[in-house]
Amino acid sequence: MPALSNPRHEHFALGVARGLTSTEAYVAAGFKGKGAHASANRLRRQATICDRLAELQVQVEQASVESVREVIRLEVTERNSRLRALQDLADRWRRLIEERAADPHMKEVPGGTTGLLMRTKKMLGSGPTAYEVDEYKADAAASAEFRDTLVQAAKEMGQWQEKSQVTQLWDGSLSSLTPEQRDRILKDLAEAEFPGDPDAVAKALAAVSDQPIQ
């Protein structure tokens, strides 16, 4: 169906299709605001307006669906790109570990064949008698970087869960609660046991603490 021959009617239909109320679309189309509500409702009931509006609403819905699909495509593309970069980085860390482990100098060093040690040089003594020795220590920085890379990849794939707080069982004593927890329990108890009673919280406190109400 082509656009309506009356520009104001077309503008009105477009406004309604895009989410405006009939009155809002009526005024936005250039009609007078006085009596707009009744006039807009009459205009919307016209056959040509109904047909055009139905068509426009389908177009808007299709455009919205396509927009969502495009957003999803972009997110998937970006995530895949990030995963490829993380995979490449993880492969590099693995090669570093494997090549260190294969180094002939590391075979006689305790833990050297794990690839997790790094070799540095250290000077002993001073002056003409100074000499250089090898020093070996765990490469904590590289291990942390490798771990962080794997964690980030797991997060990208939705396979990582943060540690949750350990839930503690309440022992039933008000003194073991924070003021906020105490107030919430008393309020819930008051609403359940004494609905509409202005002294409900006081009664709830007495019921929980087994103390008489003053």
N, C-alpha and C positions, 0 to 999 in steps of 0.2 A: 504494500500500500504506500503510495507516495505521500510526501508531507502535505498536511492540510493547506488548502488554498488561503485560508485566513491565518496570517502570521501570528496573531494573538492566540488563536485556538491551538496552533502548533506549539507555541511557546508554553501555553498552559499544559498541554499533554506532556511535553518534555519535563516540565517541572514536577508533575505528579509522578511520572515514571522514575524520576531521580530521587524520590523520597519526600517531596514537599507535600504538605496537606493541600487539599483542594483550595482553601482560602489563600494560603501562601502562594500557591502557583498562580491563582487568579490575579492577585495583586502584582506579582512579579511579571506577569504577562502584559501589564500596562493598564489593566482595568482599574476603575475607581475603587477605593477601599470601602466606601459607604455601601452597606448592604452586600458586601463581598461574600459573606458566608452563604447566604441563600442563593445568590447568583452563581457562585462557584458550584454549588451542588446541582443546580439546574443544568449548567453547562456540562458537567461531568456525565449527566444522564443521557446526553444527546448520542444518537447512534454512531455518528461519525467520530465523535470524541472517544467513545467506548472502544470502537474498532482500532483507532490509531493508538490509544493508550495500551491496549492489549499487545499490539505489535511492538511498541516501544519497550514495554516491560520485559518482553522476551529478549529483545536486543540488549537491554541493560543486564539481565541475568546472565546471558551468554558472555558479555564482556567481563562481568565479575568473575565468572568461572574461569575464563581464560587468564584473567589477571592473577587469580590464585594459582593457577597452573604454572604461570611464568615465574611467580615468586618461588614456588616449590622447585622448579627447574634450576633457578639461580642458586638456591640454597644447596641443592644436591651437587651442582657443579662445583661450588665453592668448597663444600665439605670434601668432595673427592679430591680436589686440588690440595687441600690441607693434608688429607690422609696420605697422598702420594709424597708430599714433602716430608711428613713425619716418618713414612716408611723408608725413604731415602736416608734420612738422618739416622734412623735405627740401624739400617744396614751398615752405615759408616761406623757407628759405635761397635757393632759386632766385628767388623773387619779389624778395627783397632785392637780389640780384645784378642782376636784370633792371631793377629800378627805378633803381638806382644808374647803370646803363649808359645809361638813357634820360634821366637828368638833364641838362638843357641846359648846366649849368655844367661838366659832365664832358667835353663833346665836344672842347674845345680842350686838354684835359689829356692828355699822353702816357699811354696805357693806361687812360684814363678810361672808354672805352666797353666795357671788359671787365667792369665792375661789381665789380672786385676791389679798387678803391681806395676809401679813405674820406677825406672832407674834414674838416679841423679848422681852427680859427682860432688864429693865433699873433700875439702882440703884439711889435712891434719898436720899439726905442727906449724912452724913458722920459719921464715928465712930460708937458708940454703937446704935445711933438712926437711922442709915441707914436702908432703907427698899427697897424691890424690887417690881416693878410694871410691868404690861404688857404694851407693846407699840405696836401699830399696824400701818402699813404703806403699801402702794401699792408695790407689788413686781414687780418693773419696769424691773429688769433684767430678771426674768422668763417670763414676758409678751413679752419682746423683743426677747428672745430665741424662744419662741413658734411661734411668728410672722415670724421670720426668717426661721424657719423650714417649715412653710406653704408656704412661698414665694419660697423657694428652690424647694419644691415639685411641685409647679405650674410651675416653670421654666423648670424642668425636663420633664413635660408633655406638654410643649409648650403652656401653658395657661396664661403666664405672659407677660405683655407688659410694658416696661419702659415708664415713662411719657415723652412725646415729648415736644420739645420747642414750646411755643406759637408763632404762626406766626403773625407777625405784618404787617399791610398794609402800603405800602410806601405812603407818603404824596405828592410825586412828586417833593420834594425839594432836590437838590444835597447836600445841607449842612447837611441833615439828614442822609446821607449815610457814610459808612466807605470809606476810600480811595480805598480799594480793590473793594467794591461794585460799587463805582463811575466809576472806570476804566473799570470794566466789562461791565457796561451799555453803556458807551461811545464807547467801542470797538465794541459791538454788533450793536449799532446804526450806527456806521461808516461803518461797513462791509455791512450792509443792505442798507443804503441810498447812500453811496458814494464808491461803489466797485472799487478797483484799484487806488483810489485817494490818493496820499501821504499826502495830507492835510485833510484826512477824519476825523481824530479824532478832529482836531481843528474846523472843520465845524460842527461836531456832538455836541461839547461843546457849540458852538454858538447857534445851533438850540435848545438845551435844556435850556440854560440860557437866551435865547432871547437877546444876546449881539452881536454886529457886529464883524465880523472877522477883526483883525488888519492886 
